[in-house]
Every structure is written in C-alpha cells, then in structure tokens.
Amino acid sequence: MEIRELKNWKPGVSRGSGAQVLDMFSGCGGMSLGFSSLEQIEGSFTLLGGVDINQTSLNTYSLNFGVPGTQADVRDLAASPSDLRALLHRLPKYDSKKPLVLIGCAPCQGFSAHRKKNWNTSDDRNDLVGAFAQIAVTLQPECIVMENVPELLSGRYWHYFEKFRDLLTPSGYVIKQSIHNAAEFGTPQERFRALVVATKSPGYVMPKALLQPSEFRTVRDAIGNLPSLAAGAQSSSDTFHRSAKHRNSTINVIRSVPKDGGSRPAGVGPACLDRTKGFSDVYGRLSWDKPSITITHYARNPASGRFTHPQQNRGLTMREAARLQGFPDSFTFTGGFDDVFRQIGEAVPPTFSLAVARSIGEYLSGEVRQADEEDLVMSPVNDSFAGVIAGLKMRRE
C-alpha cells in the first residue's frame, strides 16, 4: 500500500542508482518525497536536488533529503541555458549517462479560482509555466512532470497549458494531462490537482486512483491519535504539535461552532461574514469522518476557512496540517511558525507524489499498463474548475 511505503521513509537516506530527479519550484519537497521514497525502497530513482526562490524552503529540502537546495529564479535559468547546465553539473550525484526526470510545480496562486475578480489582469507567476517548459527544452529529460491547480486546464488559463505543450512538442515529447483528487491516493484531504506529464516516447499511463470515496482516509485517521492541546500550547513530545495563540474574540467564535463539522452560526463573529456570500467555511470545524478541505498556507487561521479542530477550540497545529497534507512524522520543517504552514500548504501531497513517482518508474522500466484515455483532459474544463469540484462532492453526499 502506498501510504505504508511513505511512512517508512527516512530523512537523509539515499540508496538510488536509477533515473535522476531534479525538482524545480521544489519548495520543501512534497513532490520530491514520493520519488525519494521509491529511491529508498527500490533504488529506482536518484534525487539530485531542488531549485526554489525561497531559502527557508530550501533549508527544509536539504535537511530532509541530504542533497543540495539551490536558490534561483527559474525564469533566470530558463533565459540562460549555460547557467542551467552549470547548475546541473554542480550537483554531486549528477551523471550525464543516466536518464533525467524533471519535476516542477510552479506557484499556482496566479491560476487560482479565488482570482475571479482579477481574471482580466495578468499575473507574472503564470509565466513560470512557460519558463519551466523552456528549461525542459534545454535539458531534454526523459520525463517531465508538472503539477498545478486544476484551473490550469480551464478555459480561462488553457493558453498557458498550450504554450507549455507547444514548446515541448517539437522536441518529440508526448504530453498527457488529467485532473486528480489527492484523496484517491491516500491523502486525508480533498485536493484536486492538474497533472501534466511529458515523455520522450509513448506508453506512459497516468496514475490510477487507489481508493474509492468510501475508502478515503479521514481527519480522524490522520490526527485522531494526537494529544489534546489548548490554543497556543505545544506538545511536550512534539514541537510541531503547536497551534496559534488566538485572540479571546476568536476563541469565543470557535466555541459557538458545533463540534465535528459544524459551521459558524449566523450573527456570530464579524458582521461582514453575514453580508457577503462565499464565507460559509470561515471558522468552520473539520469533520472527523471525512477528508479535510484543501490545506493551504492559511490553515493556521480559523478565520481563513474550515481550519478549526473538529473537537478542540483552536485552529490546527503544524503537525495536524502536515499529516492532513500527507507528510510522515519523520519529515522535519525549518523556519518559524508561519514559514512551516506556508511550506505545508504549498507542497504537493507526498501521498499523491508517491503515486506519480511509481507511474514514472513503471514507464521508465518498460512496464506496460492499460491506459484509460477517457481520463485525460483533451479540452478546457469550463472557465473555472471550482464549480465542477463542488458538483463532484455533492453527488457523493
């Protein structure tokens, strides 16, 4: 089972001798963690290092994987092939004779459905998708993996995907794209993501769901065995099991919210929440026996969404957020309280990245699997995928 394999992961252990993996926009290493797990279990990959613009995230990356974290703007590397190749050759484990897998998860805020009011304005972060494609054209890896929000494959942003595809196609790459729910791969969280994979030859098959909705891991599965804490307190046995110290007004609002999945009652809390639609999750509690909502870097704050503990009168701890995102307890984060929540919220769920890594490993080994092309997204999904997600959830309830 994929989840057990991830729990056995150990920091700093490298036994790989297979395809090399370079992580662009690495963050703290959520996507790398799936490949690192298979490196330890099977030796099928060799993690080379990560590239990111945030040094704190890179400190976490290097601490856990024992490989270099390089601080750089991917756009600068895309514009300078010589600098890019020099970076690659500086990595201690790099071997030009072995196949290269390039993974990258460009910052997704520019594609977010929450930008509806700003859809007519450009966002520089969206250009990172093209920069990533240009890096791939320069390095010519055997496989390219890109993860992003599902809006990348929506009508509003489809042209960014087309730019990515059109830059790679002349180099002979076969590109496939689909949308996945991380809960189907063991993440105790409903998190829909776009996955785009380009390979040098046909035969790659997208990862298949491991779990049906009735089998999804729940909030209880992930955090139910953690000790109770008051707001602002820290566990004596786990420094990451610590929540924010809320204001008294915040605690009073939380106390009024029914336990186990309850929502903020009308008339409680800031009056602006009752005057504006779209804030039904604010101060809401997670449900014990369902997956959590999408964990973001705001998950420390109950005023930012349904990020309140199902039973206790406080927001989530760092440990709870990490577990809901699928990180094993053996993974260590660097930086301050807000830094840790940012790294967790921006990461690819490792339980999903493990499934992606396995699908890449099967392709590289020549293993033939039955492809279901109906799962691929061949045309834009509406203007925004948010409504589609809501419909999928409603049909299950």
Secondary structure by P-SEA (a helix, b strand, c coil): caaaaaaaccccccccccbbbbbccccccaaaaaaaaaaaacccbbbcccccccaaaaaaaaaaccbbbbbccaaaaaacaaaaaaaaaacccccccbbbbbbbbcccccccccccccccccccccaaaaaaaaaaaaacccbbbbbccccccccccaaaaaaaaaaccccbbbbbbbcccccccccccbbbbbbbbbcccccccccccccccccccccccccccccccccccccccccccccccccaaaaaaaaacccccccccccccccccccccccccccbbbbccccccccccccccccccccccccccccccaaaaaaaacccccccccccaaaaaaaaaacccaaaaaaaaaaaaaaaacccccccccccccccccccaaaaaaaaaaaac
